[in-house]
Structure formats: C-alpha cells, structure tokens
C-alpha cells in the first residue's frame, strides 16, 4: 500500500473518531440542556405555587377598610349568567357590597384561540348591566386592570381553567377571595363516587385548582356539600350549603316566546321546547341523540303545523358534532336552514327562563335541562340514549319527573298525548320531592351567599343584607 493511500485511510479514521466524539458530546450536552430546562420549569411552577399560596393567605386575612365589599364578576358566557344574576342584583341593592362586572374571552372544546367577549358584552347590554370589557389580546393587560379595582371577592363562571385566558386562571386570581357558585347541578355518579376516584375525574370536575384556591364554595344541595367535604381539603367554613341561585332566577323571568306567523291570532298553539345535548356519540357522557333524530324531527315539525317548536340546543352542540366527526358541517348547515324555513319552528341560543315559563312541554336528552325544567311544573320527556353515563341520586330524582322514551315514535306519541290531553301528568309528587332537594332553605340562595360573605369578612349585618 502506498504511503499516500495509508495516510488517507488514517485521516478518514481520525475524522470518523472525531465526529463520533462530537456526536457523543452533542448528545450529552442535549441531555444536560433538557435536564436544566426541566429544572427551570419545576422552579417556575414552584414560584407560581408559592406566589399563589402567599396571595391566597394574604387575601384570606384581608378585610375591606372602611368601604363597601368590592366584588367582581368575570363573565365569558352569557348563557351561564343566570347562575350569578341574582347574586349580582342583590349586591346592587345592598348597602354593604359594591359589585362590578367584567367581560373576558373564552375557549371551548375544539377552539384554537380565545374569543367570545363581544357576545358576552352584547348579552349584558341587552340586560342593561354596565360592565368593563377586558378583551385585550394580552390577557395580563386585562389582569392589571382587574387588580387595579382591588376587589375583595371574585366570582368566575366556572371552575375550568382551560376555558379562560392565562391571566384569569386560578393561579393569577388568588390576590382576592375566590367564590365558587356552581353553573350547573351535579347529576352524574362518575363525579360523586368511588368511580370518580378511580378514574380521577374528581380532579377535573369538583376538586380543581380553582376549587382548592377558593375562599368559599357555595354548594347547590346537601349531596354536593357532602361530596366536597369528603375531600378533606377545606375548613368547614369554606363549604356553604346555599342552594342554586340560578333556579330562582329562571322562575323570576317573565314568560317569553318567539312570534310565529303560522298560527291564527285567536288560537294558541301547543308549545314545545326541543333541547338536545352536545354529547352525541361521545363515550364520556353519551346523552346526546341529536345525530340520530334530527331528520325525523324536521319531518314531524313539517307535518304538525299546530305545534310551535323552539330548538334550544346546548351551546356546544353544533360545533361538537362536527369536531368529533359525528356529522358533517354541511349536514348541520342544511338542518338549520330547513328548520328555520318552517313557519312553526324557531331557534333560541341565549337565556331561557322566559322560554321555559311560556312553554307547554320540553323534550330533552340531558343534562342540565332535565333537572331545571321540573321546577316549572310542566310535562317533560327524556329521550334516553340507552348508553349514557350513570346518574347519581339527584339525577335519578330528576328523571323520575319525566316520561322516559327510547325511540322517536314513542317520543312523538307521548308529546301528542300531552297535547291532546290523552295522557295525564302524574309527576307532581316527584317534582315536589326534587324541589325539596333543589331548594334546601326557605331563604333565597343569593341572600345566604351575601350574608355568608359579609360574615366571613367580619362585617356585622343588621337583618338582611338587602
């Protein structure tokens, strides 16, 4: 072998060894950087947790200094406002409280960005409720405005941090006392049993960071109170049996029904609310049957002009069935176009207490409406999917107030039976039993909430806070 060739081979070997060493060093460096990155993330989380703990501890001992108790309601869903409306109204009428409302953006399942503040703001404008608009692209700018208000207590509409811009998550709101008022009533067994502990769902429903950071959790009924107590995370004064303010607000709404041109002015049509849930073909809940019956419903409405139908879907329904590929967008669009073309059909997607009051009957497949509608003492048809998540004791009490059906034909015949008075409503005893659970005190729930907050702040209340 020539000297030049041997030299070339040696050089190639040395180059290969050098590259191998460099790659090993690069890999080692990447591992170090990855470890350092994790350390930084861990430190960041510890700082956040420490800051939140310090703020929460500080807030828990703060009392208003010679002024009214300042409360801020963060609103990102006008559909859920009824849960807090009476609390806000009672504060307005009180000599003790000074309430503010602020609208912010939200993000529901499947959304890629935060939006919706304008919808919330427009809804409050219709109710003549003054409010601040914290719709900044950088949510921390809005947080600075909120902090500038120096609130004593903050009400957020739900416990789900993922639905809120980062600055309005539990971590960043603990400079004030957080108060939880539920936006719905717990009706599922998986949220209130050993099953919940096994599946871990309690941590994403009733034992969230927002619940843990809260100063007060106002419980809608004794079952919810007992469940929160079972976590053993909170001192006794944190958990308060208040009842559910939304129910009284629904009952207080004046009857309101869309105007239909199809009916003679001197004849009142039979009024039906169709309220489909969003969980069509969804293994997590599986209550929804919209995808199975929507075409039959259009056909029935077309052939029954003496019934007025108002579609009141869950706000997530149409987006949910498309995102999960249960239906195509063109099918949803086609349904809505056909539905709204019928002279006896309407669509409602906002507040609904007045709608309930003006109706004659509801058809629903779950979940909130089958526990709210019975307080109006009207016939209710529950379309059972046959595969839905198990109900807890409160949910079963609610279903006892309804006629349960499993097919579209049975649903239709039951509704027509009530319309033609060939079926008698026998559910009044069941409704009275349910209402004894839903209204745990003769005192209005909003009054209980205000009195408890004032008492917790060491403010003496002469008689009623209102």
C-alpha positions as CSV (number, residue, x, y, z in Angstrom):
1,X,0.0,0.0,0.0
2,X,1.3,3.4,-0.9
3,X,2.1,5.9,1.8
4,X,-0.5,8.4,0.4
5,X,-3.3,5.8,0.5
6,X,-2.3,4.7,4.0
7,X,-2.3,8.4,5.1
8,X,-5.7,8.9,3.6
9,X,-7.2,5.9,5.5
10,X,-5.6,7.1,8.8
11,X,-7.0,10.5,8.2
12,X,-10.5,9.1,7.5
13,X,-10.4,7.0,10.7
14,X,-9.3,10.0,12.7
15,X,-12.1,12.1,11.2
16,X,-14.7,9.4,12.0
17,X,-13.5,9.2,15.6
18,X,-13.6,13.0,15.9
19,X,-17.1,13.1,14.5
20,X,-18.2,10.3,16.8
21,X,-16.8,12.1,19.8
22,X,-18.5,15.3,18.7
23,X,-21.9,13.5,18.4
24,X,-21.4,11.9,21.8
25,X,-20.7,15.3,23.3
26,X,-23.7,16.9,21.5
27,X,-25.9,14.1,22.9
28,X,-24.5,14.7,26.3
29,X,-25.0,18.4,26.0
30,X,-28.6,18.0,24.8
31,X,-29.3,15.8,27.9
32,X,-27.8,18.5,30.2
33,X,-29.9,21.2,28.5
34,X,-33.0,19.1,28.7
35,X,-32.4,18.5,32.4
36,X,-31.7,22.1,33.0
37,X,-34.9,23.0,31.1
38,X,-36.9,20.7,33.4
39,X,-35.3,22.2,36.4
40,X,-36.3,25.7,35.2
41,X,-39.8,24.6,34.6
42,X,-40.0,23.0,38.0
43,X,-38.7,26.2,39.7
44,X,-41.2,28.2,37.7
45,X,-44.0,26.1,38.9
46,X,-42.8,26.3,42.5
47,X,-42.6,30.1,42.2
48,X,-46.1,30.2,40.9
49,X,-47.4,27.9,43.6
50,X,-45.6,29.8,46.3
51,X,-46.9,33.1,45.0
52,X,-50.4,31.8,44.8
53,X,-50.2,30.4,48.3
54,X,-48.8,33.7,49.7
55,X,-51.5,35.7,47.8
56,X,-54.3,33.4,48.9
57,X,-53.1,33.5,52.5
58,X,-52.9,37.3,52.4
59,X,-56.3,37.6,50.7
60,X,-57.9,35.3,53.3
61,X,-57.0,37.7,56.1
62,X,-57.8,41.0,54.3
63,X,-60.9,42.9,55.2
64,X,-62.4,46.0,53.5
65,X,-61.1,49.1,55.2
66,X,-63.9,51.5,55.7
67,X,-65.6,50.9,52.4
68,X,-68.1,48.6,50.8
69,X,-67.1,45.0,49.9
70,X,-66.0,45.2,46.3
71,X,-67.0,42.1,44.2
72,X,-66.1,41.4,40.6
73,X,-68.0,39.0,38.3
74,X,-65.9,37.7,35.4
75,X,-68.3,36.8,32.6
76,X,-67.3,34.9,29.5
77,X,-70.5,33.1,28.8
78,X,-73.9,34.9,28.7
79,X,-75.6,31.5,28.7
80,X,-74.3,30.9,32.3
81,X,-75.0,34.4,33.6
82,X,-78.3,33.4,35.3
83,X,-76.3,31.4,37.8
84,X,-74.9,34.7,39.2
85,X,-77.5,37.2,38.1
86,X,-79.4,37.3,41.4
87,X,-76.2,37.4,43.4
88,X,-75.2,40.5,41.4
89,X,-78.6,42.1,41.7
90,X,-78.8,41.5,45.5
91,X,-75.3,43.2,45.8
92,X,-76.5,46.2,43.9
93,X,-79.4,46.6,46.3
94,X,-77.2,46.1,49.4
95,X,-75.6,48.8,51.5
96,X,-72.6,46.5,52.1
97,X,-71.5,45.5,48.6
98,X,-70.2,47.2,45.5
99,X,-70.4,44.8,42.5
100,X,-68.6,45.2,39.2
101,X,-69.0,43.0,36.1
102,X,-66.2,42.4,33.5
103,X,-66.4,40.5,30.3
104,X,-63.5,38.4,29.1
105,X,-62.8,35.9,26.3
106,X,-63.2,32.1,26.5
107,X,-62.2,28.9,24.8
108,X,-64.5,25.9,24.5
109,X,-63.6,22.4,23.4
110,X,-62.1,22.3,19.9
111,X,-61.4,26.1,19.8
112,X,-57.9,27.1,18.8
113,X,-58.0,30.6,20.3
114,X,-59.8,32.7,22.9
115,X,-62.8,34.7,21.7
116,X,-66.4,35.4,22.5
117,X,-66.0,38.5,24.7
118,X,-68.2,40.6,22.4
119,X,-71.0,38.1,22.6
120,X,-70.9,38.2,26.4
121,X,-70.8,42.0,26.3
122,X,-73.7,42.2,23.9
123,X,-75.8,39.9,26.2
124,X,-75.1,42.1,29.2
125,X,-76.0,45.2,27.2
126,X,-79.4,43.7,26.5
127,X,-79.9,43.3,30.2
128,X,-78.7,46.9,30.8
129,X,-75.9,45.7,33.0
130,X,-72.8,48.1,33.0
131,X,-69.5,46.3,32.6
132,X,-65.9,46.6,31.9
133,X,-64.5,45.0,28.7
134,X,-61.3,43.1,29.3
135,X,-60.9,41.9,25.7
136,X,-57.2,42.6,25.3
137,X,-55.2,40.2,23.2
138,X,-52.7,40.0,26.1
139,X,-54.9,38.9,29.0
140,X,-52.3,40.1,31.5
141,X,-53.2,43.7,30.5
142,X,-56.7,42.9,31.5
143,X,-55.5,41.4,34.7
144,X,-53.7,44.6,35.6
145,X,-57.0,46.5,35.2
146,X,-58.7,43.9,37.4
147,X,-56.1,44.2,40.0
148,X,-56.5,48.0,39.9
149,X,-60.1,47.6,41.0
150,X,-58.7,46.0,44.2
151,X,-61.6,43.5,44.5
152,X,-62.3,41.8,47.8
153,X,-64.0,38.9,46.2
154,X,-64.1,37.5,42.7
155,X,-66.7,35.3,41.1
156,X,-65.7,33.4,38.0
157,X,-68.4,31.5,36.0
158,X,-66.8,28.1,36.0
159,X,-64.0,26.0,37.6
160,X,-62.4,25.1,34.3
161,X,-59.1,27.0,33.9
162,X,-58.7,25.8,30.3
163,X,-61.7,27.9,29.3
164,X,-60.0,31.1,30.4
165,X,-57.2,33.2,29.1
166,X,-54.0,32.5,31.1
167,X,-54.2,35.7,33.2
168,X,-57.6,34.7,34.6
169,X,-56.6,31.2,35.7
170,X,-56.7,30.2,39.3
171,X,-53.0,31.0,39.9
172,X,-53.4,34.7,39.0
173,X,-56.7,35.4,40.7
174,X,-55.7,34.5,44.2
175,X,-54.9,38.1,45.1
176,X,-58.6,38.2,46.1
177,X,-61.0,35.9,47.7
178,X,-62.4,33.5,45.1
179,X,-66.0,32.4,45.5
180,X,-67.4,29.4,43.7
181,X,-71.1,29.4,42.7
182,X,-71.9,26.4,40.5
183,X,-73.1,26.9,37.0
184,X,-74.8,23.5,37.0
185,X,-76.1,20.8,39.3
186,X,-74.0,17.6,39.6
187,X,-76.2,14.8,38.3
188,X,-73.6,12.1,37.3
189,X,-72.4,9.3,39.5
190,X,-68.9,9.4,38.0
191,X,-68.5,12.8,39.7
192,X,-69.6,11.7,43.2
193,X,-68.4,8.2,43.9
194,X,-65.5,5.7,44.2
195,X,-65.7,5.6,40.4
196,X,-64.7,9.2,40.4
197,X,-61.6,8.5,42.5
198,X,-60.7,5.5,40.3
199,X,-61.0,7.5,37.1
200,X,-59.6,10.7,38.5
201,X,-62.5,12.7,37.2
202,X,-63.0,14.4,40.6
203,X,-59.8,16.3,39.9
204,X,-61.2,17.8,36.8
205,X,-64.7,18.4,38.0
206,X,-65.2,19.0,41.7
207,X,-61.6,19.2,43.0
208,X,-59.9,21.5,40.6
209,X,-57.2,24.1,41.3
210,X,-60.0,26.7,41.3
211,X,-61.9,24.8,44.0
212,X,-58.7,24.4,46.0
213,X,-57.8,28.1,45.7
214,X,-61.4,29.2,46.6
215,X,-62.2,31.1,49.8
216,X,-65.8,29.9,49.6
217,X,-67.6,27.1,47.7
218,X,-71.3,27.6,47.7
219,X,-73.0,24.1,47.3
220,X,-76.2,23.6,45.5
221,X,-77.6,20.8,47.6
222,X,-76.7,18.6,50.5
223,X,-75.3,15.8,48.3
224,X,-72.8,18.3,46.7
225,X,-71.8,19.5,50.2
226,X,-71.2,16.0,51.4
227,X,-69.1,15.3,48.4
228,X,-66.9,18.4,48.8
229,X,-66.5,17.5,52.5
230,X,-65.2,14.1,51.5
231,X,-62.0,15.5,50.0
232,X,-61.0,16.8,53.5
233,X,-59.2,19.7,51.8
234,X,-61.1,22.6,53.3
235,X,-62.0,24.0,56.7
236,X,-65.7,23.8,57.5
237,X,-66.4,27.5,56.9
238,X,-65.2,27.2,53.3
239,X,-68.1,25.0,52.3
240,X,-71.6,26.5,52.5
241,X,-75.0,24.9,51.7
242,X,-76.6,27.8,49.8
243,X,-78.8,26.3,47.2
244,X,-78.6,27.1,43.5
245,X,-79.2,30.8,42.7
246,X,-80.0,30.1,39.0
247,X,-83.2,28.3,39.8
248,X,-84.9,31.3,41.4
249,X,-83.7,33.5,38.5
250,X,-85.2,31.1,36.0
251,X,-88.5,31.3,37.9
252,X,-88.4,35.1,38.1
253,X,-88.2,35.6,34.3
254,X,-91.4,36.8,32.6
255,X,-92.8,34.3,30.0
256,X,-91.3,34.9,26.6
257,X,-92.0,33.0,23.4
258,X,-91.0,33.7,19.8
259,X,-93.6,35.2,17.4
260,X,-94.8,32.7,14.8
261,X,-96.8,33.8,11.7
262,X,-98.3,30.4,11.1
263,X,-100.9,30.4,13.9
264,X,-104.2,32.3,13.9
265,X,-104.1,35.2,16.3
266,X,-107.1,33.9,18.3
267,X,-105.7,30.4,18.7
268,X,-102.7,29.4,21.0
269,X,-100.6,26.6,19.5
270,X,-99.1,23.9,21.7
271,X,-95.6,25.0,22.6
272,X,-92.7,22.5,22.6
273,X,-89.0,23.1,23.5
274,X,-86.6,20.7,21.9
275,X,-83.3,20.9,23.9
276,X,-80.6,18.5,22.5
277,X,-77.4,18.0,24.5
278,X,-74.0,18.2,22.9
279,X,-72.7,14.7,23.8
280,X,-73.9,12.9,20.7
281,X,-71.9,9.7,20.3
282,X,-69.5,10.9,23.0
283,X,-68.2,8.0,25.2
284,X,-67.5,10.4,28.1
285,X,-71.2,11.3,28.6
286,X,-73.2,9.8,25.7
287,X,-76.5,11.5,26.5
288,X,-77.0,13.1,23.1
289,X,-79.2,11.6,20.4
290,X,-79.4,14.6,18.0
291,X,-77.5,12.9,15.3
292,X,-80.0,10.0,15.4
293,X,-83.2,12.0,15.3
294,X,-82.7,15.4,13.7
295,X,-84.1,14.4,10.3
296,X,-87.2,12.8,11.9
297,X,-87.7,15.9,14.0
298,X,-87.8,18.1,10.9
299,X,-90.3,15.8,9.2
300,X,-92.5,15.8,12.3
301,X,-92.4,19.6,12.6
302,X,-93.4,19.9,8.9
303,X,-96.4,17.6,9.3
304,X,-97.6,19.2,12.6
305,X,-98.2,22.9,11.9
306,X,-100.4,23.3,15.0
307,X,-97.3,22.7,17.3
308,X,-94.7,25.5,17.7
309,X,-91.2,24.1,18.2
310,X,-88.3,26.1,19.7
311,X,-84.9,24.5,19.3
312,X,-82.8,25.3,22.4
313,X,-79.6,23.3,21.9
314,X,-76.6,23.1,24.2
315,X,-74.2,26.0,23.1
316,X,-71.6,23.4,22.1
317,X,-73.8,21.0,20.1
318,X,-73.3,22.0,16.5
319,X,-69.5,22.6,16.9
320,X,-69.1,19.4,18.9
321,X,-70.8,17.0,16.4
322,X,-68.6,18.4,13.6
323,X,-65.3,18.5,15.6
324,X,-65.8,14.9,16.6
325,X,-66.8,13.9,13.1
326,X,-70.3,12.7,14.2
327,X,-71.8,14.9,11.5
328,X,-70.5,17.0,8.6
329,X,-70.7,20.8,8.7
330,X,-72.9,20.7,5.6
331,X,-75.4,18.4,7.3
332,X,-75.6,20.8,10.3
333,X,-76.0,23.8,8.0
334,X,-78.6,22.0,5.9
335,X,-80.6,21.1,9.0
336,X,-80.6,24.6,10.4
337,X,-81.6,26.1,7.1
338,X,-84.5,23.6,6.8
339,X,-85.6,24.1,10.4
340,X,-85.7,27.8,10.2
341,X,-87.6,27.7,6.9
342,X,-90.6,26.1,8.6
343,X,-93.2,28.6,9.8
344,X,-93.7,26.8,13.1
345,X,-90.0,26.4,14.1
346,X,-87.6,28.8,15.8
347,X,-84.1,28.7,17.3
348,X,-83.0,30.1,20.6
349,X,-79.4,30.2,21.9
350,X,-79.4,32.7,24.8
351,X,-81.1,32.9,28.3
352,X,-84.1,30.7,28.7
353,X,-86.1,31.3,31.9
354,X,-88.9,33.1,30.0
355,X,-88.9,30.4,27.3
356,X,-89.5,27.7,30.0
357,X,-92.3,29.7,31.5
358,X,-94.1,30.2,28.2
359,X,-93.8,26.6,27.0
360,X,-96.2,23.7,27.4
361,X,-93.7,20.8,27.2
362,X,-90.0,20.0,26.9
363,X,-88.2,17.2,25.0
364,X,-84.5,16.8,26.0
365,X,-81.8,14.1,26.1
366,X,-79.9,15.8,29.0
367,X,-78.2,17.1,31.2
368,X,-78.9,20.4,32.9
369,X,-82.4,20.9,31.5
370,X,-83.9,17.7,32.9
371,X,-83.2,19.0,36.4
372,X,-84.1,22.6,35.8
373,X,-87.4,22.2,33.8
374,X,-89.3,20.3,36.5
375,X,-89.4,23.3,38.8
376,X,-91.9,24.8,36.2
377,X,-94.4,22.0,36.9
378,X,-94.8,21.1,33.3
379,X,-94.5,17.8,31.4
380,X,-91.0,16.7,30.5
381,X,-90.0,14.0,28.0
382,X,-86.5,12.5,28.5
383,X,-85.1,10.8,25.4
384,X,-82.8,8.1,26.8
385,X,-79.9,7.3,24.6
386,X,-79.6,3.9,26.4
387,X,-75.8,4.3,26.8
388,X,-75.4,7.5,28.8
389,X,-73.2,7.9,31.9
390,X,-74.8,6.7,35.1
391,X,-76.9,9.2,37.0
392,X,-76.4,9.9,40.7
393,X,-79.3,10.1,43.2
394,X,-80.2,13.7,42.2
395,X,-80.1,12.9,38.6
396,X,-82.4,9.9,39.2
397,X,-84.8,12.1,41.1
398,X,-84.9,14.4,38.1
399,X,-85.6,11.6,35.6
400,X,-88.4,10.4,37.8
401,X,-90.1,13.7,36.9
402,X,-90.1,12.9,33.2
403,X,-91.6,10.4,30.8
404,X,-88.7,8.4,29.5
405,X,-88.6,7.2,25.9
406,X,-86.1,5.3,23.8
407,X,-87.5,5.8,20.3
408,X,-88.6,8.7,18.2
409,X,-92.0,7.3,17.7
410,X,-92.6,6.8,21.4
411,X,-91.4,10.4,22.0
412,X,-93.8,11.8,19.3
413,X,-96.8,9.8,20.6
414,X,-96.0,10.9,24.2
415,X,-95.8,14.6,23.2
416,X,-99.1,14.3,21.2
417,X,-100.7,12.6,24.2
418,X,-100.0,15.6,26.3
419,X,-101.1,18.0,23.5
420,X,-104.4,16.2,23.0
421,X,-104.8,15.6,26.8
422,X,-105.0,11.8,26.4
423,X,-102.0,11.5,28.8
424,X,-102.3,12.8,32.3
425,X,-99.3,14.4,34.0
426,X,-98.7,12.2,37.1
427,X,-95.3,13.5,38.1
428,X,-96.3,16.2,40.5
429,X,-95.2,14.2,43.6
430,X,-91.8,13.5,42.0
431,X,-91.4,17.2,41.2
432,X,-92.2,18.2,44.8
433,X,-89.6,15.7,46.1
434,X,-87.0,17.1,43.7
435,X,-87.7,20.7,44.6
436,X,-87.2,19.8,48.3
437,X,-83.6,18.9,47.4
438,X,-83.1,21.8,45.0
439,X,-84.3,24.4,47.4
440,X,-82.7,23.4,50.7
441,X,-83.7,26.5,52.6
442,X,-86.7,28.8,52.7
443,X,-84.3,31.8,52.5
444,X,-83.2,32.7,48.9
445,X,-79.8,31.3,48.0
446,X,-78.4,34.6,46.9
447,X,-79.3,36.0,50.4
448,X,-77.4,33.1,52.0
449,X,-74.4,33.8,49.8
450,X,-74.2,37.5,50.6
451,X,-74.7,37.0,54.3
452,X,-72.0,34.4,54.5
453,X,-69.5,36.6,52.6
454,X,-70.2,39.5,54.9
455,X,-69.9,37.3,58.0
456,X,-66.7,35.8,56.7
457,X,-65.3,39.3,56.3
458,X,-66.2,40.2,59.9
459,X,-69.0,42.6,58.8
460,X,-72.0,42.7,61.0
461,X,-75.3,42.6,59.1
462,X,-78.4,44.2,60.6
463,X,-81.2,41.9,59.4
464,X,-81.0,41.1,55.7
465,X,-78.1,42.3,53.5
466,X,-80.6,43.6,51.1
